[in-house]
């Protein structure tokens, strides 16, 4: 801004800005940054009024609703059952709930992950795990995916689940059987599955919730000699009694499994 003071002709007036010049002893500002009122004071000329500004209309903020998944949970569930990896990936990419649970079927409360395990679809299992599927989801019977893997002897799938941190000491519902994954493995005479569970922290002497039977009671009741030998080598308690007061060897003898009873007796005491 310029000052309306006397100045020397031909010399710039630099007290306020470099665009002030001296004209007949008065400082005149030629800069566009000076306000009209200041220029008027400096030059004595009337200030030029600025044109009024027109306010632009402000649009109200728009609310973006989340897009609905293009595929239903039932679609994902059925695709996992069939092993349709392409459809599974499409459903997951569209935002379908990876943990959607079935209703009104023989597997009520099961998720797509249960289906992938039950029907042995490793690639579908991998896709579901990568999408954040609940590894320990329980259906209405209380079964977890690793319980199903143990029952069916799907050791490769159980290995994937364990690597992802799946719990291996969760029982199913007491109204169903109250069995743990290890009970299912030994009941089915699945030697490799039994050893996989034992190596990864399965409780070898855990009793089921209904009868108090340990896995060793189970093999004694079903004459599974190979699994019995595995359990005994891993330290199963041959003295442990169930809710009826029976030891595993008592059950084997009552069933007429004399050779198995002798095997257990070698570790008894």
C-alpha positions in Angstrom: 0.0 0.0 0.0 1.2 3.5 -0.7 1.3 6.5 1.6 -0.1 9.9 0.5 3.1 11.7 1.3 5.4 14.0 -0.7 8.0 12.2 -2.7 10.8 12.9 -5.1 9.7 13.0 -8.8 10.9 9.9 -10.7 11.8 7.9 -7.6 9.9 4.9 -6.5 8.2 4.9 -3.2 9.2 1.7 -1.5 7.9 2.2 2.0 4.9 -0.1 1.3 5.3 -1.8 -2.1 7.6 -1.7 -5.2 4.8 -0.5 -7.4 4.4 2.9 -5.9 5.6 5.8 -8.1 5.9 9.5 -7.6 3.6 11.8 -9.7 3.7 15.6 -9.1 4.8 15.0 -5.5 2.2 12.4 -4.7 2.8 8.7 -4.4 0.6 6.6 -6.7 0.3 2.8 -6.4 0.0 0.8 -9.6 -0.2 -2.6 -7.9 -3.3 -4.7 -8.0 -2.7 -5.9 -4.5 -3.6 -2.5 -3.0 -7.2 -2.2 -1.8 -9.4 0.4 -3.5 -9.8 2.4 -0.3 -6.0 2.7 0.1 -5.6 3.7 -3.6 -8.2 6.3 -3.1 -6.4 7.7 -0.1 -3.2 7.7 -2.0 -4.4 9.1 -5.3 -7.5 11.0 -4.3 -9.5 9.1 -7.0 -12.7 7.4 -6.1 -12.5 3.7 -5.4 -13.9 1.3 -7.9 -16.5 -1.0 -6.4 -15.9 -4.7 -6.9 -18.8 -6.6 -8.5 -20.8 -8.6 -6.1 -20.0 -12.3 -5.9 -22.6 -14.9 -6.6 -22.7 -17.8 -4.2 -22.7 -21.1 -5.9 -25.4 -23.5 -4.8 -24.2 -26.2 -2.4 -25.5 -29.6 -3.1 -26.5 -31.7 0.0 -24.2 -34.6 0.7 -25.2 -37.8 -0.9 -25.4 -41.0 1.1 -23.9 -44.0 -0.6 -25.6 -47.2 0.4 -23.4 -50.3 0.5 -23.8 -52.5 -2.5 -25.7 -55.7 -1.9 -23.7 -58.9 -2.6 -24.5 -60.4 -5.9 -24.5 -63.9 -4.5 -26.4 -65.1 -1.4 -24.9 -67.0 1.5 -26.8 -70.1 0.3 -25.0 -69.8 -3.1 -21.6 -69.8 -1.4 -22.6 -72.7 0.8 -23.8 -74.8 -2.1 -20.8 -73.9 -4.2 -18.5 -75.0 -1.4 -20.4 -78.3 -1.1 -19.9 -79.0 -4.8 -16.3 -77.8 -4.8 -17.1 -75.1 -7.4 -14.0 -72.9 -6.7 -14.9 -70.4 -9.5 -18.3 -69.7 -8.0 -16.9 -69.6 -4.5 -14.4 -66.9 -5.5 -17.1 -64.9 -7.3 -19.3 -65.0 -4.3 -16.5 -64.0 -2.0 -15.4 -61.1 -4.3 -19.0 -59.8 -4.3 -19.0 -59.5 -0.5 -21.0 -62.5 0.4 -20.6 -63.4 4.2 -18.0 -66.1 4.3 -19.4 -67.3 7.7 -23.1 -67.5 6.6 -24.8 -70.4 8.3 -27.3 -72.8 6.8 -30.8 -73.2 8.0 -33.4 -75.9 7.6 -31.1 -78.7 6.5 -29.5 -81.8 8.0 -26.4 -79.7 8.7 -28.1 -76.8 10.3 -25.8 -74.0 11.4 -22.9 -75.2 9.2 -20.8 -72.8 7.2 -19.2 -73.1 3.8 -16.0 -74.1 5.6 -17.9 -77.1 7.1 -19.0 -78.1 3.6 -15.5 -77.8 2.1 -14.1 -80.1 4.8 -17.0 -82.6 4.8 -16.8 -83.0 1.0 -13.0 -82.8 0.9 -12.4 -79.8 -1.3 -8.9 -78.5 -0.4 -8.8 -75.6 -2.9 -12.2 -74.3 -1.7 -11.0 -74.7 1.9 -7.9 -72.5 1.1 -10.1 -69.8 -0.6 -12.4 -69.7 2.4 -9.6 -69.5 4.9 -7.9 -66.7 2.9 -11.2 -64.8 3.0 -11.3 -64.9 6.8 -13.6 -67.9 7.4 -14.0 -68.8 11.1 -11.8 -71.8 11.7 -13.6 -72.8 14.9 -17.2 -72.2 13.8 -19.6 -74.6 15.4 -22.8 -75.8 13.7 -26.0 -76.6 15.7 -24.5 -79.9 16.7 -21.4 -78.2 18.0 -19.1 -79.7 15.4 -16.2 -77.6 14.2 -14.5 -78.0 10.8 -11.6 -79.9 12.4 -14.1 -82.3 14.1 -15.4 -83.2 10.7 -11.9 -83.6 9.3 -11.1 -85.9 12.2 -14.3 -88.0 11.6 -13.7 -88.4 7.9 -10.0 -88.8 8.2 -9.2 -85.8 6.0 -5.7 -85.4 7.4 -4.6 -82.9 4.7 -7.5 -80.6 5.5 -6.9 -80.9 9.2 -3.3 -80.0 8.7 -4.4 -76.8 6.9 -6.8 -75.9 9.7 -4.2 -76.5 12.4 -1.6 -74.4 10.5 -4.2 -71.5 10.5 -4.6 -71.9 14.3 -7.7 -74.0 14.6 -8.5 -75.2 18.1 -8.4 -79.0 18.4 -9.9 -79.4 21.9 -13.4 -78.2 21.3 -16.1 -80.8 21.9 -19.4 -81.0 20.0 -22.7 -80.6 21.8 -23.4 -82.8 24.8 -26.8 -83.4 23.3 -25.2 -85.0 20.4 -22.2 -86.9 21.8 -19.9 -84.6 23.6 -17.0 -85.9 21.6 -13.7 -84.1 20.9 -11.9 -84.3 17.6 -9.6 -87.0 19.0 -12.6 -89.1 19.9 -13.8 -88.9 16.3 -10.3 -89.8 14.9 -9.9 -92.9 17.1 -13.5 -94.0 16.7 -12.9 -94.1 12.9 -9.6 -96.0 13.4 -7.8 -93.1 11.7 -4.2 -93.7 12.7 -2.6 -90.8 10.7 -5.3 -88.3 11.9 -4.9 -89.5 15.5 -1.2 -88.9 15.4 -1.6 -85.5 13.8 -3.9 -84.4 16.6 -1.6 -85.8 19.3 1.4 -84.0 17.8 -0.4 -80.7 17.8 -1.7 -80.7 21.4 -4.8 -82.9 21.6 -5.5 -83.9 25.1 -4.8 -87.7 25.0 -6.8 -88.5 28.2 -9.7 -86.1 27.7 -13.1 -87.7 28.6 -16.1 -87.2 26.4 -18.9 -85.2 28.0 -21.5 -87.9 28.2 -19.8 -91.1 29.5 -16.4 -89.9 30.6 -14.8 -92.2 28.0 -11.3 -91.3 27.0 -10.0 -92.0 23.5 -8.4 -95.2 24.9 -11.9 -96.4 26.1 -13.1 -95.8 22.5 -10.5 -98.0 20.9 -11.0 -100.7 23.5 -14.7 -100.7 22.7 -14.1 -101.0 19.0 -11.0 -103.2 19.0 -8.8 -100.7 17.1 -5.4 -102.3 18.0 -3.3 -100.0 15.9 -4.7 -96.8 17.3 -4.6 -98.3 20.8 -0.9 -98.9 20.4 -0.4 -95.3 19.2 -2.2 -93.9 22.1 -0.3 -96.0 24.6 3.0 -95.0 23.1 2.0 -91.4 23.4 1.3 -91.9 27.1 -2.5 -92.6 27.4 -3.6 -93.4 30.9 -4.6 -97.1 30.9 -5.9 -96.8 34.5 -8.3 -94.0 33.8 -11.9 -94.9 34.6 -15.1 -93.6 32.9 -18.3 -92.6 34.6 -19.2 -96.3 35.1 -15.9 -97.0 36.8 -14.5 -99.0 33.8 -10.9 -99.0 32.7 -10.2 -99.4 29.0 -9.0 -103.0 29.6 -12.2 -103.8 31.4 -14.2 -102.8 28.2 -11.9 -104.8 25.9 -12.3 -107.9 28.1 -16.0 -107.6 28.3 -16.2 -107.4 24.5 -14.0 -110.4 24.1 -11.1 -108.5 22.6 -8.5 -110.5 24.5 -5.5 -109.6 22.4 -6.3 -105.9 22.8 -6.8 -106.3 26.5 -3.4 -107.9 26.8 -1.8 -105.0 24.8 -3.4 -102.5 27.2 -2.5 -104.5 30.2 1.2 -104.2 29.3 0.9 -100.4 30.0 -1.5 -100.8 32.9 0.4 -100.0 36.0 
